[in-house]
Amino acid sequence: MFRFAVGMAAVAMAATDVQWEQYKKDFKKVYVNEAEEEERHAIFTESVTRIEKLNAMGSAVFGLTWTSDLKEHEKNAKGFRRPSQSAPHAMMYEHAPIYAKKHGHRHPKYINWRGTAAVTPIKNQGQCGSCWAFSATSAIESQLALVGGEDYSIELSPQQINSCTPSDGEFGCFGCDGGYTEGAYMYVNSVFGLANSFYIPYEQSLTEVEKTKSCPSEKIANMSGPKARLMGGHATVSGFSYAMPPCFLGDCEDQDLHSLAAALEETPVAICVNAAVWNDYKGGVMTAKQCGNFSAAAQDHCVMATGFNKHAPIPYWIVRNSWASTWGESGYIYLEMAENTCGLANDATIPTVKLGLSSEQKAKAVGSRERMYAYATMQDLRVV
C-alpha cells in the first residue's frame, strides 16, 4: 500500500512538470502504467541534467530527443566491436594515381561529398548493432562511384555484411552483436562481391532488438552464376588502407588530423568513434570537450566522414550517421575539427574497389570524379 501511494505521488509530481508534459506530447509518449511513468520520468530528469551540463561545455548542441526517457540499451543502437588482439592489417592510403598526377593536394577550405554520387542517402540500422556494416558499406559505395564514375553509384547491402561476415578467425564479427570495418572489408574480399541493396535488402528490425538474420548464402552464390546479370550491380573489394596510422591502444590524442583532411579531399572515409553522448545531439558543432574521451577503449560506433568546413566559426568535420535522417543534422553530425573529437581519427579506413574499366571508361570516370569534387567544394552555393 505504501509503495502504491509513493508511486501515485511521483506520478502526480510528474503531471505538474510542464517540461515533462510537453516532452510526452512532443514525442507521443504513452506508458503502460503509473510505475513505468515514474521510472521514465526519473530517466528524463537525469537526461535534462546531463544535457544542461553538456551544453555548458560549449554550444547548445544537445537537447531532448525521443531517447531522453529510455534506458541505455533502448536507445539508438551502435555496435563497434574489434577483437581484443587486433592490430593494423593494411598500408596507409595513397592518392589515386591519376588524380594525384593531375592535381596533387588542392587544400580546399570546405569539402563535403554529400550530395554527390559518392554518398548515397542516409540509412537506418535500427535496433541492430550493425553500425560497422553500414560504415563499411557506405565507404565501399563511395569508392565504387569515385573509381567508376556516377554510373557506378548504387546502394549496396549492409545486410550481407552483417549476416555473412564470419564470427571466427582473425577478422571475426558478430552481426547485430557488433563488428568492425576491417572485418567487413576482409569478408567482402573473400567472396564474389557485395550485392546491391535491392537484391539483398536490409531486414533487421528498425524498432525491436532481434537476432541477426541468417546469411542468404544461395543468393550470394548466384551472384557469380549464369543469372548474375539479373541480380544487378555489385562491388568487388580487393583490400583497404588507413587514412593515417590507426590508434588501437591508449589515449589517441595525437592522431594525424592533417592526413585525415588530405584523405577527405579525395574520398569519404569510414571512421569509428566514441558516440556515448550522441543520442542527445540535436544539431550544431559538438566540441571535443563535449564529446569526451578520445581513447581507443572509448570507441563504440562506426560511421563515415564525408568532409569538413574550415570556414565556420568553429571549423568542423562532417560526419554521416546510420540512425535515420530524423536524427541530428538530417542524419549528420558536425564535430570540432581542431582535435581528434570523439576519436574520429583513431580508425579511419578506405576500401579498395576493383573495377575492370577500359581506357575510355577510365577517362570518363576521371571526368566524373572531377565534377563530383567541384560540387563538393562549392561551399558558397549551399548552407553549411
N, C-alpha and C positions, 0 to 999 in steps of 0.2 A: 504493500500500500504506500509505504514511504517513497520507494523508487518511482512509483507511478506519479505521485504528487510532485516530486522533483522534476520528472520529465515534463509534466504539464507546465510547470513554472518556466522551464527552459524554453519551451515552445512559445509560451506567452511572451517571453522576453524577445524571442526571435521575431514574433509578429509585430513588435513595436520598433524593430530595427529597420529604418527606412531603406538603408543601403541593401540590406538582406532581401527585403521585399522587392526592391527594384531589380536586384540580381535574378531572383526567381522568375520574375516577369520577363526580363530581357532574354534569358536563356531557356525559358519554358520548362523550368524545373518543377517536378512533381515527385513527392516522396510517398512511400507506401504506408508509413505510419508516423506517429509522433516521435518515436525513438530514433528513426532514421533521420528525421528532420533535425533533431537535436544534434546527432552526430555530424551531419553535413554542415550545420551552422557552425559548429566548432572548427571544422576544417576551413570553412570560408573565412572565419575570423583570423585564423593563422595565415591564410593567404593574403588578406588585407594588410596585416602587419609586415609580412615578408615583402610584398610589393612596395610598400612605403619605404622600407629600408633599402631595397634595390634602387628605387628611383632617386633616393637621396645620394647615391654614389655617382650619379651622372645625369643624363637627360631622362625625362619621364617616358621611357620606352616600354614599361611594364604596366599591366592593367588586368582587370578581371576578365577571365575567359570562361569558356564552357567547362574548363578543368578545375576551376577555383574551389569547387566543393568536393573534389574527387581525391581518393587515396592515390598514392604514387603508382600502383600497378594498374589503375584505371585510366590514367592519362594517356596522351599520345605516345604510342609505342616507339622504342628506339631499336637497339639490337646489335650494337658493336660488340664483337667477341673475338679476340685474337688468341690463338694458342699461346700458353704461358712461355714456352721456349722459342717462340717465333723470332726470327732475325731477318733483316733485309735480304731480299732474294732477287734484286734487279739492279740495273745500272741507273745512272742519272739521266734525265731527259735531255735529248739533243734536239736542236732545231730541225724541223723538217727541211731536208737538203735543198729543195727547190726554193722554198720560202726564204731560208736563211741566205742563200746565194744572191737572191734578188733584193732583199730588203734589210736583212740583219735586224737588230733591235730598233724600233721606232719610238719607244718610250712614251706611249700616249699617257695623258693625264687622266683619261677616262676610257674604259672599255667595258662593255657588257654584251656578252654573246647572246643574251636573252633576246628573243625577237628575231633571231636569225635561224636559218635551217639547222644550225649546230645545237640548238637547245629545243627540245620538244616541250609540250605543255606540262604543267605541274601534275604530279601523280599523288596518290594517297595509299600509303602502306597499310592503313587501318590498324587493327589491334594485333598485328603480327610484327615481331621483331626482325623485319626483313629490310631495314634501312640499308644494310650493306649490299644487298642485291639491287636495290633501287639506285644506290650511288654508283655501283659498277656499271649497271645497265645504262644509266644516263651518260656516263663517260664514254662507253662504247658507242652509243648513238652519236655523240659529238664527234668522235674520231671518224666514224663512218661518213658523216656529212662533210667533214673538213677534208678528208683524204679523197673522197669520191665526188664531192660536189653536191649541190642541192638535190639532184636527182636521187641521191642515196640517203636522204633524210627520212628515216622511218622510225616508228616506235617499236622498240624491242621488248622482250619478255622477261621482266624481273621474276615472274613465277617459275620459269625454267631454272634460273639460277637458284632461287630459294628452295625449290623442291628437289633438284637433282645434284647439287654440289655435295659430294660425299662427306660424311662426318668423321671418317678415319683418315689416316695419313697425315703428311706434313702440313697440308693446307685445309684441314678439316673445318667444316662449317655446320651449323645446326638448324637451318631453316628458320622458323619463327622464334627459335630459342637463341638466335644470334649467329653472326659470322663476321667476315671482314673482306674488304675489296680484293686483296691479293688472292685470297682463296677463290673468290668468284672468277677472277681472270684465269686462274690456273684450271678451273673446271671447264670454262668455255674453250680454252686452249686444247683440252683433252678430247673434245667431241667435234662433230662436224661444224657446229656453229651455234650461235644464239638466234633463236627464232624470233619472228615478229610477234607483236602482242595480239594480233588477231588469230594467229594460228595457236598460240599458247597464251590465253588471256590470264589476267590476274584473278584468282579465285579465293584468296583468303578473305575472311570476313572483315568488313570495314568497321563493324560495331561490336563484335564479340571476340574474345580470346578463344582460339581453337588450335588444333594440331596442324602441323604443316601438311599441305596436300601432297599426295603421292606423286612421284616423278612420272610424267607422261612418256615413258620410255619408247612406246611404239611410235608416237608422234615424232620423237627425235630421230629414231631410226629411219622413218620415212623421209626425212629432210634430205637424205642423200640417195634416195631410191628413184625408181622410174617416174614417179609422180611429183618429184621435187618442185617442179615449176608451179604446181598447183598450190604449194604451201606458201608462196610469197617470198619476200626478201628475208635475208638473214645476215649475220655478221660473223666473220672469222677472225679470231683473236690469236695472234702469234706470241704475245707476251705483254709486258708492261714495264714502265720505268717510273722512277721517283722524280718529282719536280725539284726536290732538294734532298740532301741526306736526311732520312727519317729519324725520329726520336722515339724509341720503344721503351726507354727507361729514363727515370729522373724527372727533373722539373721542366725541361724543354723550353726554357726561357730565351735561349739564344739561337732559335731557328733562323734559317736564311730566308728572310721575307723578300729580299730582292729577287731571289731565284723563283719564288712563287709568283711574283708580279711578272717576271720575264716569261714564265710558262703561260700565264693567263693572257699575255699578249698574243699568243698563238692558239690557245685552246682552253675550253673549260677543264677543270681539274677535279677529280674525286678527292674528297677530304674526309677525315674523321675528327670529331670534336667532343668537347665537354658541353653537353646540352642540358645540364642539370636545371637551369632556370629558364629554358626556352618555352616551357608551357605557359609562362606568364608574359611572354613577349607579345606586344601589340603592334609595334612599328617604330621606326627611327633607328638611330645608330647606337647599338649596345657597346659600351666601353669594355675594355679589358678587365677593369676592376669589377664591373657589374657581372661579367660572365664568370669570373673566379679562376679556379685552378687551371693552369696550362699543362699540367703534367701528363705523361703517358698513361698513368694509372687512372686519371680522371676521365679519359675518353669513354663515351658510352653511345655515340651516334655517328652515322656516316651520311654525308650529304654531297653537294657539289658546288664549288666556287665557280661563278660564271664571269667575274670581272672585278673591277674596283673603280672608285671615284676619288681622285686626289683634289678635285675642285671644291669639294664640300668643306664647310667649316670644320667638321671633324672627318677627315678622309676615312673611307671605309671600303671593306671587302664586300662584294655582293655574293650572297650565298643562297642557293636553291635548296629548299627542304622537300620532304616527301610526306607532309602532313596535310595535304589538300590546299587548294587556293584560298580557302576561308581562314587560313592561319597567317599571322604576321602581315608582311607587305605583299598581299596576294600570293602567298606561298613562299616568299623570300624573306631573308633577314639580312640586315646590314651590321657588320662587325668592325669595330675600330681598327684602322689599318696600321697604326703606329707600332702595334705589338702583336704577339702571337695570340691574339684574342681567341679564347675558347680552345686553344691548342690546335687551331686550324692548319698549322704548318707542320704538325707532328708526323702525319702520314698522308702525304699528298701524292696521288698516283695518276698516271696517264696510260691507258691501254694502247697496245699497238694493233691496229686493224689491218688485215691483209686483203688487198684487192688486186685482181689481175687486170689492170687497166691497160688499154692500148696507148700509144703515144698521143693520139688525138684526144682520148678520154682524159689523159693526164693533163694535157694543156687546157682542156675545158675546165677541169677541176681546179687548176691554179687560178683561173679567172673567177670561178665561183667563190673560192676562198677569199680572194681579194675583195669581192663585192660584200661578202659577209663581214670582213674586217672593217670596211668603210662604214657599213651600217652600225657595227658595234661601237665604233669610236665617234659617232656623230652625236656627241653629248648635247649640243645646243638645240637639237631638234626634238628633245623629249624631256619630260620631267624626271629629275633624279633626286 
